[in-house]
Amino acid sequence: MGYRLDYAKDLNPAQLEAVRTLWGPVLVIAGAGSGKTRTLVYRVVRLVEEGVPPERILLLTFTRKAAREMLRRAALLLDEQCERVSGGTFHSLAHLMLRQYGHLIGYLRQFTILDRGDAEDAINLLRTALGLSERRRRFPKKETIASIFSKAINKRLSLEEVVAEEYPHFLDDLEDLARLFEHYIRYKQEHQLMDYDDLLVNWYRVLKAFPEVRREMGRRFEFIMVDEYQDTNALQAEIVRLMAEEHGNVMVVGDDSQSIYAFRGANFKNILEFPKLFPGTKIIKLEENYRSRQPILDLANAVIEHAKEKYTKCLFTRKEGGKRPLLYKARDEADQSRFIADRILELREEGVPLQEIAVLFRSAYHSFDLELELAKRNIPFVKHGGLKLIETAHIKDIVAHLRLLLNPYDMLAWNRVLLLIEGIGPKTSKRIMEFLRSEADPLEAIARFPARPSYAKGLQTLAKLLAKLRAEKIPEGQLSLLYDYYEPIFTRVYYDDYPKRAKDLQQLLAIANKYSRLEDFLADLALEPPEASVAEVETLEPEDEKLILSTVHSAKGLEWHTVFVISLAEGRFPSSYAVGREEDIEEERRLFYVAVTRAQENLFLTYPATFYVPGEGRVFSKPSRFLEEVRQKFEEWRAEESSFMLEEDLEETPSSFRPGELVWHPVFGEGKVKRMADIDKVVVQFISAGEKILHLKFARLERL
């Protein structure tokens, strides 16, 4: 048969084999940058050229945009009939099928789909009806409850397993959560409603219970292809198995080494167990990389070599040359930020556009120090994955208190501060603000407001705090006072996830210790919010060029000329949350693999030798175990202007001082210890600043 496309010319041997293998189950292990999308597009074209009606081909992807783009490319290669291929997400397919077959499980054709917000509101309604939202008791918020229910469904776990693993502080509420879950399921059925997860659950129920529907699916979709199979959950894998039961003509494409969405319910084991679900599976590996230079691929191969379970593959490229990845061991986070900013400016001078450079990190808060440095250097950037420091609600709370010290008539800040006090709602807040507007000194006047007994104590406590903050001039000291005041509010207001949010507060304290003036500290925090989404980054115009800051999760599928992977220290990457569970460490290793395989030409790895940890002071870090595993695959940065602190030169910050010891503080200078005020406070007589009481949790005090 004559083909319009020259497949052998356009594809490498492994891609060609995948495109030509049309019958039976096929597993394509597509290494990073190996032309996975190209393979899928050409296979769609090949099936159509073989005479398969386009409507009988099903292409499942993780976004509708990805499906549309693949079918558009197929149509450009062949003709417009490729656009008649059925393409979409698992959820869009399930929705379409349930409109047709939902009556089999008691749903009318006109059932309503609840979006996440609707689902949360329905949960809230039922929570109130069951008496679970009374103010005298703590109970998870509607968003958290929706998340717990969703994880139980997608991971096919019991509520108890999800709560015990991810929300152990709610174990006492388990019985009530189970009761609420039952009511929620019943409520949706009675009102002909389905939430996002129900689409998958109910489509699975139909397929499982009705063999005639499975047979119909076999006739309707003769060839099934699934992209990003490593990111499917247990439910989706079962749906694929049942839909392909009649013919077994199913090709799944993915990379086990890039399975990084366990927190969404994705099951890494799906891709490993595909040959068990479909006996006789043909496995094809795409190992030729079209993105990175070989030294970068050598490091990536070494990273994944240590994975406990994997499909062994070895990425290679025909591109010649390339620099070895470089490791920079910084003195601290500030030094790490300066190093990165210096390299970025050098690359810019060499002609590398800013949008071709990315800084990747494990968690959003790891880039806070860097964001301040970039703002000082006027290096524009966009950030993806997590909010900027100043956009998070709990940081906004803290900053609102500090803003009042600079501008006591800042009514936006007053409103935020007042609403945190128990007993004060919007009406009372408005009344207090009207009183403060006419006062010469609102910070002093707040203590004189005629408060009702329900909130009088809270208002007086705030007044005392503001007086203390006004007397303390150093941001580090102001924040330590604020932290003591805010902690009980913080655990009450953000009860559902305060352990995670607490890290942001610690990061703010660590940043503050570099500043001697509140004005400078707040000015540096007030950064421009990001304006572009990840999807828009690739189409930025040159005059709008911006550096990319991104979590590794948000960077998957993208690539840049130069990549920095930062804060590669134990407890940060891998995350401290992962330490202790082998499967979590394995996922962190895959996350590191995803990070390094984003780089085309240059890869920089960095970690600070010391961290400022509130409560402990300055402590030294251990390099990430993932760096230790691949030490032969990178070079250490050697430059005359860079003097590292080696671990053996570091001392842990002392937790106590003896009277008479000479000490040095970055703001107050040299002084002598008078006495310990209590277990974590020291009284120091400074030569130029007089006597000061310093909180050892937050003060950078060093022995001379």
C-alpha positions as CSV (number, residue, x, y, z in Angstrom):
1,M,0.0,0.0,0.0
2,G,1.3,3.5,-0.9
3,Y,1.5,6.0,2.0
4,R,1.4,9.8,1.5
5,L,3.9,10.2,4.4
6,D,7.5,9.0,4.3
7,Y,7.5,7.5,7.9
8,A,11.0,6.0,7.8
9,K,12.4,9.4,6.8
10,D,10.5,11.5,9.4
11,L,10.9,9.1,12.4
12,N,13.8,7.4,14.2
13,P,13.7,3.6,14.4
14,A,12.0,3.3,17.8
15,Q,9.4,5.9,16.9
16,L,8.8,4.2,13.5
17,E,8.2,0.8,15.3
18,A,5.6,2.4,17.6
19,V,3.8,4.1,14.7
20,R,3.7,0.9,12.6
21,T,2.6,-1.4,15.5
22,L,-1.2,-1.0,15.2
23,W,-2.6,-4.2,16.6
24,G,-2.7,-5.5,20.1
25,P,-1.5,-3.8,23.3
26,V,1.6,-1.5,23.1
27,L,3.5,0.2,25.9
28,V,5.7,3.1,24.7
29,I,8.2,4.2,27.3
30,A,9.0,7.7,26.1
31,G,12.1,9.2,27.8
32,A,12.2,12.9,28.4
33,G,12.6,15.0,25.2
34,S,12.3,11.8,23.0
35,G,9.5,13.0,20.6
36,K,6.5,11.4,22.4
37,T,4.0,13.8,20.9
38,R,5.4,13.4,17.4
39,T,5.0,9.6,17.8
40,L,1.4,9.9,18.8
41,V,0.6,12.4,16.0
42,Y,2.2,10.1,13.3
43,R,0.4,7.1,14.7
44,V,-3.0,8.9,14.3
45,V,-2.0,9.7,10.7
46,R,-0.9,6.1,10.0
47,L,-4.2,4.6,11.3
48,V,-6.2,6.9,9.1
49,E,-3.9,6.1,6.1
50,E,-4.6,2.4,6.8
51,G,-8.3,3.1,6.3
52,V,-9.5,3.2,9.9
53,P,-12.5,5.6,10.1
54,P,-11.2,8.6,12.2
55,E,-14.3,8.3,14.6
56,R,-13.1,4.9,15.6
57,I,-9.8,6.1,17.0
58,L,-9.8,7.4,20.5
59,L,-7.0,9.7,21.8
60,L,-7.0,10.3,25.6
61,T,-4.8,13.1,26.9
62,F,-4.5,15.0,30.1
63,T,-5.8,18.3,28.8
64,R,-8.3,19.0,26.0
65,K,-5.8,21.6,24.6
66,A,-3.2,18.8,24.2
67,A,-5.7,16.6,22.2
68,R,-6.7,19.5,20.0
69,E,-3.1,20.4,19.3
70,M,-2.1,16.8,18.4
71,L,-5.1,16.4,16.0
72,R,-4.4,19.7,14.4
73,R,-0.8,18.6,13.7
74,A,-2.1,15.3,12.3
75,A,-4.5,17.2,10.0
76,L,-1.6,19.4,8.7
77,L,0.4,16.3,8.0
78,L,-2.4,14.4,6.2
79,D,-5.8,16.1,5.8
80,E,-8.8,17.5,7.8
81,Q,-10.3,14.0,8.4
82,C,-7.7,13.6,11.2
83,E,-9.7,16.2,13.1
84,R,-12.6,13.8,13.3
85,V,-10.7,11.5,15.6
86,S,-12.3,11.4,19.0
87,G,-9.9,13.2,21.3
88,G,-10.2,14.5,24.8
89,T,-9.6,13.9,28.5
90,F,-10.9,10.9,30.6
91,H,-13.4,13.2,32.2
92,S,-14.8,14.6,28.9
93,L,-15.1,11.1,27.6
94,A,-16.9,9.9,30.7
95,H,-19.3,12.9,30.6
96,L,-20.2,12.1,26.9
97,M,-20.7,8.4,27.7
98,L,-22.8,9.0,30.8
99,R,-25.2,11.2,28.9
100,Q,-25.9,8.1,26.8
101,Y,-25.6,5.3,29.3
102,G,-26.1,7.0,32.7
103,H,-29.8,5.8,32.8
104,L,-28.4,2.3,33.5
105,I,-27.3,3.4,37.0
106,G,-30.3,5.7,37.7
107,Y,-29.2,9.0,36.2
108,L,-31.3,11.1,33.8
109,R,-29.7,12.4,30.6
110,Q,-30.0,15.9,32.0
111,F,-27.9,15.3,35.1
112,T,-26.0,18.4,36.3
113,I,-22.2,18.6,36.7
114,L,-20.9,20.3,39.9
115,D,-17.6,22.2,39.5
116,R,-15.3,22.2,42.5
117,G,-16.9,25.4,44.0
118,D,-20.4,23.9,43.7
119,A,-19.3,20.6,45.3
120,E,-17.7,22.5,48.2
121,D,-20.9,24.5,48.7
122,A,-23.0,21.3,48.7
123,I,-20.7,19.8,51.3
124,N,-21.0,23.0,53.4
125,L,-24.8,22.9,53.2
126,L,-24.8,19.3,54.4
127,R,-22.1,20.0,57.1
128,T,-24.4,22.7,58.5
129,A,-27.5,20.5,58.4
130,L,-25.6,17.8,60.3
131,G,-24.6,20.3,63.0
132,L,-20.9,20.0,62.1
133,S,-20.2,23.7,61.5
134,E,-21.0,25.0,65.0
135,R,-18.4,27.6,66.2
136,R,-17.7,25.8,69.5
137,R,-16.0,22.9,67.7
138,R,-13.2,22.7,65.1
139,F,-14.1,20.9,61.9
140,P,-12.3,20.9,58.6
141,K,-13.3,23.6,56.1
142,K,-15.4,22.7,53.0
143,E,-12.4,22.9,50.7
144,T,-10.4,20.4,52.8
145,I,-13.4,18.0,53.1
146,A,-13.8,18.1,49.3
147,S,-10.1,17.3,48.9
148,I,-10.3,14.3,51.3
149,F,-13.3,12.9,49.5
150,S,-11.7,13.4,46.1
151,K,-8.4,11.6,47.2
152,A,-10.3,8.7,48.6
153,I,-12.1,8.2,45.3
154,N,-9.2,8.7,42.9
155,K,-6.7,6.7,45.0
156,R,-9.4,4.0,45.7
157,L,-8.7,4.2,49.4
158,S,-10.9,4.4,52.4
159,L,-11.6,7.8,54.1
160,E,-9.6,6.4,57.1
161,E,-6.6,5.7,55.0
162,V,-6.6,9.1,53.4
163,V,-7.0,10.9,56.7
164,A,-4.4,8.8,58.6
165,E,-1.9,9.4,55.8
166,E,-2.4,13.1,54.9
167,Y,-4.6,14.7,57.6
168,P,-3.8,12.9,60.8
169,H,-4.9,15.9,62.9
170,F,-8.5,15.1,61.7
171,L,-8.6,11.5,62.9
172,D,-10.9,12.5,65.8
173,D,-13.4,13.7,63.2
174,L,-13.3,10.5,61.1
175,E,-16.7,9.3,62.2
176,D,-18.4,12.6,61.3
177,L,-16.5,12.8,58.0
178,A,-17.7,9.3,57.1
179,R,-21.3,10.3,58.0
180,L,-21.0,13.5,55.9
181,F,-19.5,11.5,53.0
182,E,-22.6,9.1,53.0
183,H,-25.0,12.1,53.0
184,Y,-23.1,13.8,50.2
185,I,-23.3,10.7,48.0
186,R,-27.0,10.3,48.7
187,Y,-27.6,14.1,48.2
188,K,-26.0,14.0,44.7
189,Q,-28.0,10.9,43.6
190,E,-31.3,12.3,44.9
191,H,-30.7,15.6,43.1
192,Q,-29.2,14.2,39.8
193,L,-25.8,15.8,40.4
194,M,-22.3,14.5,39.6
195,D,-19.1,16.2,40.7
196,Y,-15.9,15.9,38.8
197,D,-14.8,12.6,40.4
198,D,-18.3,11.1,39.9
199,L,-17.8,11.2,36.1
200,L,-15.0,8.7,36.4
201,V,-16.6,6.6,39.2
202,N,-20.0,6.3,37.4
203,W,-18.5,5.6,34.0
204,Y,-16.4,2.8,35.6
205,R,-19.6,1.5,37.3
206,V,-21.4,1.3,34.0
207,L,-18.5,-0.5,32.2
208,K,-18.0,-2.9,35.1
209,A,-21.7,-3.8,35.5
210,F,-22.8,-4.0,31.8
211,P,-20.9,-6.3,29.4
212,E,-23.0,-5.1,26.5
213,V,-21.7,-1.6,27.0
214,R,-18.1,-2.9,26.9
215,R,-18.9,-4.7,23.7
216,E,-20.4,-1.5,22.2
217,M,-17.2,0.4,23.3
218,G,-15.1,-2.1,21.5
219,R,-17.0,-1.6,18.2
220,R,-17.1,2.2,18.7
221,F,-13.4,2.7,19.5
222,E,-11.4,0.1,17.6
223,F,-8.0,1.8,18.5
224,I,-7.4,3.5,21.8
225,M,-4.3,5.7,22.6
226,V,-3.5,7.2,26.0
227,D,-0.9,9.9,26.5
228,E,0.9,10.6,29.9
229,Y,-0.1,7.1,31.1
230,Q,2.2,7.4,34.1
231,D,-0.1,10.1,35.5
232,T,-3.3,8.1,35.4
233,N,-4.9,6.9,38.6
234,A,-6.2,3.5,39.5
235,L,-9.7,4.3,38.3
236,Q,-8.5,5.5,34.9
237,A,-6.4,2.4,34.4
238,E,-9.4,0.2,35.0
239,I,-11.5,2.3,32.5
240,V,-8.9,1.8,29.8
241,R,-8.8,-2.0,30.5
242,L,-12.6,-2.3,30.3
243,M,-13.0,-0.2,27.2
244,A,-10.3,-2.2,25.3
245,E,-11.5,-5.6,26.6
246,E,-13.0,-6.6,23.2
247,H,-10.0,-6.0,21.0
248,G,-6.9,-5.1,23.1
249,N,-5.8,-2.5,20.5
250,V,-4.5,0.0,23.1
251,M,-1.3,2.0,23.0
252,V,-0.3,3.9,26.1
253,V,2.6,6.3,26.1
254,G,4.4,7.6,29.1
255,D,7.6,7.7,31.2
256,D,7.6,6.0,34.6
257,S,10.6,8.2,35.5
258,Q,8.3,11.3,35.2
259,S,5.5,10.1,37.4
260,I,5.3,13.0,39.9
261,Y,1.6,13.5,40.6
262,A,0.9,11.1,43.5
263,F,-0.6,14.0,45.5
264,R,-3.4,14.1,42.8
265,G,-4.0,10.4,43.0
266,A,-1.8,9.3,40.1
267,N,-0.5,5.8,40.5
268,F,3.2,5.2,39.5
269,K,2.5,1.5,39.4
270,N,0.0,1.8,36.5
271,I,2.7,2.0,33.9
272,L,4.7,-0.8,35.5
273,E,1.7,-3.1,35.6
274,F,0.2,-2.4,32.2
275,P,1.7,-5.6,30.7
276,K,-0.2,-7.5,33.5
277,L,-3.5,-5.8,32.6
278,F,-2.8,-6.6,28.9
279,P,-0.9,-9.9,28.5
280,G,1.2,-10.0,25.3
281,T,2.1,-6.2,25.5
282,K,4.8,-5.1,23.2
283,I,7.2,-2.7,24.9
284,I,9.0,0.0,22.8
285,K,11.5,2.4,24.3
286,L,12.1,5.9,22.9
287,E,15.6,6.8,24.2
288,E,16.9,9.3,21.6
289,N,16.6,12.8,23.1
290,Y,16.1,15.8,21.0
291,R,16.4,18.4,23.8
292,S,19.5,18.2,25.9
293,R,23.3,17.9,25.5
294,Q,24.8,14.5,26.4
295,P,26.5,15.6,29.7
296,I,23.0,16.7,31.0
297,L,21.6,13.3,29.9
298,D,24.4,11.5,31.6
299,L,23.4,13.1,34.8
300,A,19.7,12.4,34.2
301,N,20.5,8.7,33.5
302,A,22.5,8.5,36.7
303,V,19.7,10.0,38.7
304,I,17.1,7.5,37.6
305,E,19.5,4.5,37.7
306,H,19.0,4.6,41.5
307,A,15.2,4.2,41.2
308,K,14.0,1.0,42.9
309,E,11.4,0.2,40.3
310,K,11.7,1.3,36.7
311,Y,11.9,0.4,33.0
312,T,15.6,0.6,32.4
313,K,16.4,3.1,29.6
314,C,19.4,5.2,28.6
315,L,18.8,8.6,27.1
316,F,21.2,9.6,24.3
317,T,21.5,12.4,21.8
318,R,23.2,12.9,18.4
319,K,24.0,16.5,19.4
320,E,27.7,16.9,19.9
321,G,29.5,18.7,22.7
322,G,28.0,20.4,25.7
323,K,29.1,21.5,29.1
324,R,29.0,19.3,32.2
325,P,26.4,20.4,34.8
326,L,27.8,22.7,37.5
327,L,27.2,22.6,41.2
328,Y,27.4,25.8,43.3
329,K,27.7,25.4,47.0
330,A,26.6,28.7,48.4
331,R,27.3,30.1,51.9
332,D,23.6,30.8,52.5
333,E,20.4,31.6,50.6
334,A,21.4,35.2,50.0
335,D,24.7,34.0,48.4
336,Q,22.7,31.4,46.3
337,S,20.4,34.2,45.1
338,R,23.3,36.5,44.2
339,F,25.1,33.7,42.3
340,I,21.9,32.9,40.3
341,A,21.3,36.6,39.5
342,D,24.9,37.1,38.4
343,R,24.8,34.1,36.1
344,I,21.5,35.2,34.6
345,L,22.9,38.7,33.8
346,E,25.9,37.0,32.2
347,L,23.7,34.8,30.1
348,R,21.6,37.8,29.0
349,E,24.8,39.5,27.9
350,E,25.7,36.4,25.9
351,G,22.4,36.8,24.0
352,V,20.3,34.2,25.9
353,P,16.8,35.7,26.2
354,L,15.4,35.8,29.8
355,Q,12.4,33.6,28.8
356,E,14.9,30.9,27.8
357,I,16.2,30.7,31.4
358,A,14.3,28.9,34.2
359,V,14.9,28.6,38.0
360,L,13.2,25.4,39.3
361,F,12.5,24.5,43.0
362,R,10.8,21.8,45.0
363,S,8.4,24.1,46.9
364,A,7.1,27.6,46.1
365,Y,8.6,29.2,49.2
366,H,12.2,28.2,48.3
367,S,12.3,31.1,45.8
368,F,11.3,33.9,48.2
369,D,14.9,35.1,48.8
370,L,15.7,34.9,45.1
371,E,12.6,37.0,44.3
372,L,13.8,39.8,46.5
373,E,17.3,39.7,44.8
374,L,15.8,39.7,41.3
375,A,13.6,42.7,42.2
376,K,16.7,44.6,43.4
377,R,18.5,43.8,40.2
378,N,15.5,44.8,38.1
379,I,15.4,41.3,36.5
380,P,11.7,40.8,35.5
381,F,10.3,37.3,36.2
382,V,7.1,35.3,36.2
383,K,6.4,32.6,38.8
384,H,4.5,29.4,38.4
385,G,3.3,26.9,41.0
386,G,2.2,28.3,44.3
387,L,1.6,31.9,45.2
388,K,4.2,34.6,45.6
389,L,5.2,35.2,49.2
390,I,3.2,38.3,49.6
391,E,0.0,36.8,48.0
392,T,-0.5,34.1,50.6
393,A,-3.3,35.0,53.2
394,H,-1.2,34.3,56.3
395,I,1.7,36.5,55.1
396,K,-0.8,39.2,54.2
397,D,-2.0,39.1,57.8
398,I,1.6,39.6,59.1
399,V,2.4,42.3,56.7
400,A,-0.8,44.2,57.4
401,H,0.3,44.7,61.1
402,L,3.7,46.0,59.9
403,R,2.1,48.3,57.3
404,L,0.2,50.1,60.2
405,L,3.6,51.1,61.7
406,L,4.5,53.0,58.6
407,N,1.0,54.3,57.8
408,P,-1.5,54.2,60.8
409,Y,-4.3,55.4,58.4
410,D,-4.0,52.4,56.1
411,M,-7.6,51.3,56.5
412,L,-7.2,48.2,54.3
413,A,-4.5,47.0,56.7
414,W,-6.7,47.9,59.7
415,N,-9.6,45.9,58.3
416,R,-7.5,42.8,57.9
417,V,-5.9,43.1,61.3
418,L,-9.3,43.7,63.1
419,L,-11.1,40.8,61.4
420,L,-8.5,38.4,62.8
421,I,-9.8,39.1,66.4
422,E,-12.4,36.8,67.7
423,G,-15.8,38.6,68.1
424,I,-15.1,41.2,65.4
425,G,-17.0,40.9,62.1
426,P,-17.2,43.3,59.2
427,K,-19.8,45.7,60.9
428,T,-17.7,46.0,64.1
429,S,-14.5,46.5,62.0
430,K,-16.2,49.3,60.1
431,R,-17.3,51.0,63.3
432,I,-13.7,50.8,64.8
433,M,-12.2,52.2,61.6
434,E,-14.6,55.1,61.6
435,F,-13.4,55.9,65.1
436,L,-9.7,55.7,64.1
437,R,-10.1,57.9,61.0
438,S,-10.8,61.0,63.2
439,E,-7.9,60.3,65.7
440,A,-4.5,62.0,65.6
441,D,-2.7,58.8,66.4
442,P,-4.7,55.7,65.5
443,L,-2.1,53.3,66.9
444,E,-2.5,54.9,70.3
445,A,-6.2,55.5,70.0
446,I,-7.1,51.8,69.4
447,A,-6.7,51.2,73.2
448,R,-9.4,53.8,73.9
449,F,-12.2,52.4,71.6
450,P,-15.3,51.6,73.7
451,A,-15.3,47.9,73.0
452,R,-18.0,45.3,73.8
453,P,-17.1,42.6,76.2
454,S,-17.1,39.9,73.4
455,Y,-14.0,41.4,71.8
456,A,-12.6,43.9,74.4
457,K,-9.8,41.6,75.5
458,G,-8.7,40.9,71.9
459,L,-8.6,44.6,71.0
460,Q,-6.6,45.4,74.1
461,T,-4.1,42.6,73.3
462,L,-3.7,44.2,69.8
463,A,-3.2,47.6,71.2
464,K,-0.4,46.4,73.5
465,L,1.2,44.6,70.5
466,L,1.2,47.7,68.3
467,A,2.8,49.7,71.2
468,K,5.6,47.1,71.5
469,L,6.1,46.9,67.7
470,R,6.4,50.7,67.6
471,A,9.1,50.7,70.2
472,E,11.1,47.9,68.5
473,K,12.7,49.4,65.4
474,I,14.4,46.3,63.7
475,P,12.2,44.1,61.4
476,E,13.7,41.0,62.9
477,G,12.6,42.0,66.4
478,Q,9.2,43.2,65.2
479,L,8.5,39.9,63.5
480,S,9.5,37.9,66.5
481,L,7.0,39.9,68.6
482,L,4.4,39.5,65.9
483,Y,4.9,35.8,65.6
484,D,4.2,35.3,69.3
485,Y,1.0,37.3,69.0
486,Y,-0.1,35.8,65.7
487,E,0.5,32.1,66.4
488,P,-2.8,31.4,68.3
489,I,-4.7,33.3,65.6
490,F,-2.8,31.5,62.9
491,T,-3.7,28.0,64.2
492,R,-7.3,29.0,64.6
493,V,-7.8,30.7,61.2
494,Y,-5.7,28.3,59.1
495,Y,-6.4,25.2,61.2
496,D,-6.7,22.9,58.2
497,D,-3.2,23.3,56.9
498,Y,-1.2,25.5,59.3
499,P,1.7,23.0,59.6
500,K,2.4,23.6,55.8
501,R,1.8,27.4,56.1
502,A,4.1,27.7,59.1
503,K,7.1,27.2,56.8
504,D,6.2,30.4,54.9
505,L,6.2,32.4,58.2
506,Q,9.6,30.9,59.0
507,Q,10.9,31.9,55.6
508,L,9.7,35.5,56.2
509,L,11.6,35.6,59.5
510,A,14.7,34.3,57.7
511,I,14.5,37.0,55.1
512,A,13.9,39.8,57.7
513,N,17.2,39.2,59.5
514,K,19.0,41.0,56.6
515,Y,17.2,44.3,57.1
516,S,17.7,47.2,59.5
517,R,14.8,49.3,58.3
518,L,11.1,48.3,58.1
519,E,10.6,50.6,55.1
520,D,13.2,48.7,53.1
521,F,11.9,45.3,54.2
522,L,8.3,46.1,53.2
523,A,9.4,47.7,49.9
524,D,11.3,44.6,48.9
525,L,8.4,42.4,49.7
526,A,6.0,44.4,47.5
527,L,6.9,42.7,44.3
528,E,4.8,42.7,41.1
529,P,2.4,39.7,40.9
530,P,3.0,37.3,37.9
531,E,1.0,38.3,34.8
532,A,1.5,35.2,32.6
533,S,0.4,31.6,33.0
534,V,2.6,28.7,32.1
535,A,0.8,28.3,28.8
536,E,1.6,31.9,27.8
537,V,5.2,31.8,28.7
538,E,6.3,30.2,25.4
539,T,4.6,33.0,23.4
540,L,6.0,36.0,25.2
541,E,7.2,38.8,22.9
542,P,10.9,39.8,23.1
543,E,10.0,43.1,24.7
544,D,8.0,41.3,27.4
545,E,10.8,38.8,28.1
546,K,10.8,37.5,31.7
547,L,12.8,35.0,33.6
548,I,10.8,31.9,34.5
549,L,10.6,30.8,38.2
550,S,8.7,27.6,38.6
551,T,8.0,24.6,40.9
552,V,9.2,21.4,39.2
553,H,5.6,20.2,39.1
554,S,4.6,23.2,37.0
555,A,7.6,22.8,34.7
556,K,6.8,19.3,33.5
557,G,6.6,19.2,29.7
558,L,8.5,22.4,29.2
559,E,12.1,23.1,28.3
560,W,14.7,26.0,28.5
561,H,18.1,26.8,27.2
562,T,19.5,27.1,30.8
563,V,18.0,25.7,34.0
564,F,18.9,26.3,37.6
565,V,17.7,23.8,40.2
566,I,18.0,25.4,43.6
567,S,18.0,24.5,47.3
568,L,19.2,20.9,46.7
569,A,19.5,20.2,50.4
570,E,18.1,17.5,52.6
571,G,14.7,18.5,53.9
572,R,14.1,20.8,50.9
573,F,14.8,18.5,47.9
574,P,13.9,15.9,48.9
575,S,11.1,17.5,50.9
576,S,11.1,16.9,54.7
577,Y,7.6,15.5,54.2
578,A,9.0,12.7,52.1
579,V,11.8,11.5,54.4
580,G,10.9,8.3,56.1
581,R,8.7,6.8,53.4
582,E,10.5,4.9,50.5
583,E,7.7,5.5,47.9
584,D,7.8,9.3,48.7
585,I,11.6,9.4,48.3
586,E,11.2,7.6,45.0
587,E,8.7,10.2,43.8
588,E,11.2,13.0,44.9
589,R,13.9,11.3,42.9
590,R,11.6,11.3,39.8
591,L,10.9,14.9,40.5
592,F,14.6,15.7,40.4
593,Y,14.9,13.7,37.1
594,V,12.1,15.9,35.7
595,A,13.9,19.0,36.8
596,V,17.3,18.2,35.2
597,T,15.8,17.0,31.9
598,R,14.2,20.5,31.3
599,A,17.7,21.9,30.4
600,Q,18.9,22.1,26.8
601,E,22.4,23.6,27.0
602,N,23.3,24.6,30.6
603,L,22.3,23.0,33.9
604,F,23.2,24.7,37.3
605,L,22.6,22.9,40.6
606,T,22.8,24.9,43.8
607,Y,22.4,24.5,47.5
608,P,23.1,26.8,50.5
609,A,25.6,25.4,53.0
610,T,23.7,27.2,55.8
611,F,20.0,28.0,56.3
612,Y,18.5,30.5,58.7
613,V,15.9,28.4,60.7
614,P,13.7,30.3,63.0
615,G,13.9,28.6,66.4
616,E,17.4,27.3,65.7
617,G,19.2,30.2,64.2
618,R,21.8,29.5,61.5
619,V,22.3,25.8,60.9
620,F,24.3,24.0,58.2
621,S,22.6,21.9,55.7
622,K,23.4,18.5,54.1
623,P,23.5,18.4,50.3
624,S,20.6,16.4,48.8
625,R,21.1,12.7,48.7
626,F,20.3,12.9,45.0
627,L,23.5,15.1,44.5
628,E,25.5,12.5,46.4
629,E,24.3,9.7,44.0
630,V,25.5,11.5,40.9
631,R,28.7,13.2,42.1
632,Q,30.7,12.0,39.1
633,K,28.3,13.6,36.6
634,F,28.8,17.3,37.5
635,E,31.6,19.7,38.3
636,E,31.8,22.1,41.2
637,W,31.8,25.8,40.4
638,R,35.3,27.3,40.9
639,A,35.6,31.0,40.8
640,E,38.1,33.4,42.5
641,E,35.3,35.7,43.6
642,S,33.3,32.9,45.2
643,S,34.6,31.7,48.6
644,F,32.4,28.8,49.9
645,M,32.0,28.0,53.5
646,L,32.8,24.3,53.8
647,E,30.8,22.2,56.2
648,E,33.8,21.7,58.5
649,D,34.1,25.5,58.9
650,L,30.6,25.9,60.1
651,E,29.4,25.9,63.7
652,E,25.8,25.5,64.7
653,T,24.3,28.7,66.2
654,P,24.7,28.4,70.0
655,S,21.4,28.1,71.9
656,S,22.8,30.0,75.0
657,F,25.5,32.5,75.9
658,R,27.6,33.0,79.0
659,P,27.8,36.4,80.8
660,G,30.9,38.3,79.6
661,E,31.1,36.7,76.2
662,L,31.9,39.1,73.3
663,V,29.3,38.9,70.5
664,W,28.6,40.6,67.2
665,H,25.1,41.5,65.6
666,P,24.7,42.5,62.0
667,V,22.8,45.7,63.0
668,F,23.9,46.6,66.5
669,G,27.6,45.6,66.0
670,E,29.9,44.5,68.8
671,G,28.6,43.9,72.4
672,K,29.1,42.0,75.6
673,V,26.6,39.4,77.0
674,K,25.1,40.6,80.4
675,R,22.9,37.6,81.1
676,M,20.3,35.1,79.7
677,A,16.9,36.7,80.2
678,D,15.2,33.2,79.8
679,I,15.9,30.0,77.8
680,D,15.8,31.8,74.4
681,K,16.4,35.5,75.2
682,V,19.7,37.1,75.9
683,V,20.5,40.6,77.3
684,V,23.5,42.2,75.5
685,Q,25.2,45.6,76.1
686,F,26.2,46.9,72.7
687,I,29.0,49.5,72.3
688,S,27.0,51.8,70.1
689,A,23.4,50.7,70.5
690,G,23.2,50.3,74.3
691,E,21.4,47.4,76.1
692,K,19.2,45.1,74.0
693,I,17.1,42.0,74.7
694,L,17.4,39.6,71.7
695,H,15.3,36.6,70.9
696,L,17.7,33.8,70.0
697,K,15.1,32.2,67.8
698,F,15.4,35.1,65.4
699,A,18.6,37.2,66.2
700,R,21.7,36.6,64.2
701,L,24.1,36.8,67.1
702,E,27.6,35.4,66.7
703,R,30.4,34.9,69.2
704,L,33.6,36.9,68.6
